[in-house]
Amino acid sequence: MATERSEKVLEFAGGRPSQHDALKSDPETTSTYHGYIPKDQTLPFHSESRGELIPGLTYLPDFLSQAEHDLILNEITSGDWDGDNQGRRTKQFGMGFHWRGPKDSTLYRIDEPGRDVCPPTVCVGPLERLSALGLGPAPSSFRQLIVNEYCGGQGIKPHIDRRHCFGEYVVGISLLCPSVMDFRHPVTGEVRAILLEPRSVLVLSGEARHEWQHAIGFDSSHVYRGNTILRERRISLTFRQIKDTGPGAAGTEDAASTSE
């Protein structure tokens, strides 16, 4: 039998239930890294949010045209990848980031032609549109881009992008397969979720950027508002500003991951 905590994460006797049991309890439930939540803690399909779900979170579905999506996908994924982060292939542009590097060399300049510039030319148009809407900074302010490839049940643990080296805005572009991303406030325990649809843009600033952890569950399929989302290949582009605070600014005192 399901019970409900004050932050509305469903709990079941015997631990985390199967998707089948969760859907029997709530036919419109959503699966998250932390458990199952009701639909009033999520966005409707294909709906935008400009701070209504979480202050500082902007979500814009269908922000890219299909032609832009395909062009970015082809340009960004061509050539070699850097390696992997917790099993995922990654590729970085502008400034590289060592997840487990020494404090004085966590960030480094990428010298490889074509990867030494951020943002890549193919991404400038969408970022300019975002800035013109007043929803993001100028594209030139983004000095680091990480591209992540997610396949099957690959996810990311709850984290806040490192505040001592990354700036106020984090912008994400989603390509290919949709995926549920959830947000949890570590103080209040509140949980929210959105479906990152292909061609969508996510902007984190303010409270959403600094106070809420975000995560993607490690499941081969997600459930969103009662609909099963099969997880196939997904590509994410995450643009970050870099704080200019001198050597050592990207140290490791903040244990938060920077994987999305």
N, C-alpha and C positions, 0 to 999 in steps of 0.2 A: 504493500500500500504506500502511496506517495504522501509525503508531508511537505510543508513549505516553510522555508526560513523567511526572515523579515525582508531579505533582499531578493526573494522570489526565485531561488534556485531550488528546483525540485529534488528532494532526497528520497531514496527508496531503501527499505529494509534489505540488508544484504549487500549494500554497495551500489555502484553505478549500474543501472538497468540496461538491457538491450534496447536498441532503437524500437523494436516491436513493442516492448512493454511500455516504453516512454510514450509512444504514440497512442497506445490504448488508454493511458492515463490522461493524456492531453493531445487530441488530434491535430492541434496547431502549434505544438511545441517546437523549440529550436535547440539543437545540440550545441554546446560550447565546450571549451577546454575544462570548465569548472562544473559542468553538469547541464541540466535541461532548464530552459527558462520559457515563460509564457510569451505570447506574441506581442503584448503591450510593452515589452522591453526590446523590441526589434523594429526595424523599418519595414514597411510594406514593400513587396517586390517592385523594382523599377521606380522607387521613390527617392527623391533627393532630401537631404537634410542640411540645414545651414545653422547648426547649433541647437536644434530642437532635441535631438537624442542625447547629446552630451555637449555642453558649451565648448566651443573651439573645434568641434568635429564637423567638417563639411564633406558630404558625399554627393557626387554628381554622376548618375548613371548615363550611359550613352554619350559621354563627353567627347570621345574620339569618334570620328567617322570610321566606317569599316575600312576605307582606303588608308587612313592614318594608322589604324590598328595593324594592318597587314604590313605596311611599310616599316613601322617601328619594329615589329616582330622580326622581319627579315634582316633589317640592319643590325639590330642589337644582338641577335643570337648567332650571327655569322662569325666565323673565325673561332679561335681557341677560347676556352673558358679558363679561369684562374685556377680552379681546384674545387674543393667542396667545403662546406660549412655544415657540420652535423649531417653529412650525407647528401646535402643538396649542392648542385653545381652553382657556382657564382661567377660573376664578372663585374669588375669595378672600373669606373671612369673618373678622371680628375685626380682625386685623392683616394689612395688605397687605405684600407683599415685592417690592422692586425687584431683579430678578436682576442688573442691571448698573448699579444706582444708585450715587450717591456715598456715601462711607463714613458720613456723618452722617445719611443719610435712606433707608437701605436698607429699614428697617421703618417703616411709617406706619399710623396709625389709619384705619380705614374708617368714614366718616360716613354712608354710604347706609343708610336704614332697611331693616331686614331682613338687611343684610349686616354690620351693626356689632356683632353679637353672635356669640360663639363659645363653645361649639358651638351650632349651630342647634338649635332645640327638637326637631326631628324626629330628631336624632341622639343625644339625651341618653340615651334608654332603652338602646340597645346599649352605650354607653360606661359606663353605670351597672352593667350586668351584667358587663362586663369587669372593672371595679373590684371588684365584689363577689366575683369569683373570685380576686382577688389578682393579676391579670395586667396591671393598668394602674392609673394614678392616678385621682383623682376627675375627672369630666368638666370641672369648672370650671377645672382646671389647664391645659386646652388653650385657648390664646388665639389660635391661628392655624389656619385650615383652608384648604387649597387643593384645588380640584376640577379634575381634568385629564380631558380627553376625548381618547381615543386612537382613531384610525381607521386601518384597514389596517396598513401597515408602520411606523407611528410608534412610536418607542421612546425610551429615555433612555440617555445615556452613563453609564459607571461613575462613581459619586460616593458621598460620605458627606455627609449633610445637615449644613449648616454648624454646627460645634460651638461656635463662639464666640457664636452668638446663639440657637440652638435647644437645648432642654433634653434631659433624659435619655430621655424616651419619645417615640417616633414610632409612631402607630397608623394603619394603612391599612385602608380598607374597599373591596372590589371589587364592582362592579356590571356586569351584562350579560356581555360576552364574556370567557372565560378568557384568561390570558396567562402565559407563562413569565417569572419573574423570577430572575435569577442573582446570586450573591454571590461575590466574589473577595477573598481576603486579599492585599493588595498586597505584603506581606513574604514570605509563604510560597508565594504563587501558587496556593493551594488554591481550588477552585471548587465551589460547591454550587448547587442550583436547586430551586425549588418552582413548582408550578402555582397561580397566583392564580385561584381559582375564584369565580364569582359568589356573593355572599352570605357570602364568607369575610372573616376579619379577620386582619391581620398586625400583630404588635407587635415593635418593635425597641428593645432596651435593652442596656446593658452592652457586651459584646464585639461583638455583632451590630450595634449602633448606632454604635460608635466605631471599630471596627477593620476592618470588612468593607465594601467598596464594593458597591453594588447597581446593577443595570442591567436594561434590557429590550432585546432585540435588534431591529434595524430590518429585520424580515422580514415578508412578507405572510402567512406561516404559520410556526408553531413546531412542533418535534417534542418530545414529552415521553414518555419511556419507550417510544419506538417508535410513538407515536400522533401523527398530524398534527393540529395545532390551528389551524384557520382563524381568522385575526384579523379580527374585525369590530369594531363600535363597543364600546368599553369605557370606563367611567367609574370613576375612582379618587378617593377622598376621603382626604386625608392630614392628620391632626391633629398639631400640634406645640405643645410648650411653649415659652415665650419666656424667655430668661434676662434677669433684671433687673440689668443691669450698667451702666445709664446710657447717655447719648448716645454713638453710635458703636459700640455693641455689635454691630451687624449689619454690620460692615465687610466688605471684600472680600479680606482677606489669605488666606482659605481659598478656593481656586479651585473647590472642590466645588460641583456644581450642586445645586439644591433643587427639581428638577422633578417628582419623583414624589410 
